[in-house]
Amino acid sequence: MLVLSRKEGEKLVIGDNVVITVNRISGNRVAIGIEAPREVSIKRGELSPAITKSAKSAESHPSAAGAMLERDVSVAGQMDR
C-alpha cells in the first residue's frame, strides 16, 4: 500500500484517467472528489465484501506497513511541501 499525505485542493492521479482531489478536511473526516470514466467501478470499502474481508484480515495480522500507518509515516518527498 502506498501512503501519501495531501493538503486540501491537492490531487492524486492514478493511471491516465482517474483523478482524486482532497476537497475538504474537517477534524478526522476527509471529503474527496473522484474523476473517473463511467466504466470504472467506485465503491466505499465497507460496501465491498472482498475489500472488507481483506481489511479485517490485515487488522488481525499486523504488518510493517500497518505499523507505519499507525505511526503516521508519510512517503518520503510527499510531506508538507
N, C-alpha and C positions, 0 to 999 in steps of 0.2 A: 504494500500500500504506500502510495506517495502522499506525504502530508505537506501541505503548503499553507502559508499564512497570507491572508489577503485583507486589505482595508476596504471600507465602503467605496463603491464605484469601480473597484478593480475587477479584472476579468481573468478567466482561465479559458484557454482554447483547447479543445480536445479534437484531434484529427483536423479535418478540413472544414467541418460543418457543424460543430457543436460549440457554443459559447456559453459559459456560466458567469454570471455577474453577481457580485455581492451588492445587493440593493440597500440593505439596512441591517445594522447591528444594534440590538437593544438588550442590554443585560446578557443573559445566556441564550438568547434567540437570535438567529441569523435568517434574514429573508434573502433568498436568491432568485434570480431570473435565469431561465434556461431557454436558449435559442437553439432549436434543432429541427431537422426535417421531420415531416409527419410520420415517416416510416420508422423513426427512432422511438422505441417504447421508453417512457419515463414513468417510474413508479416510486412511491415512497418505500423505503426499506421494510417497514413493518407490514406492508401490504403484499410483499412478495415472499412466499414460503421459503424458497431456496435461499434468499438473502438472510431472512430471519434465522433460519437453521444454521447457516454458516457463522452468523454473528454470535449466536448462543454458544456454538462450539468454540469459537475464539475466546469468549469470556471464560469458559471453563478450562481452557488450556492457554494461559497467558504466553505470549511470545515476546521476543525482543522488541518487535515493532509496537506491540501493545504497551510494553513498559515505557517506550519512548513517548507514546501518545499520552500516557498518564503523567509524564513529566513535562508535557507541553513543549516538546522539542520540535523545532521547525527545520525545514530543509535548508541547508547552507545556501546563502545567497538570496533567500526569499524573505528574510526578516525585514523589518521596517527599513524601507529604502529612503 
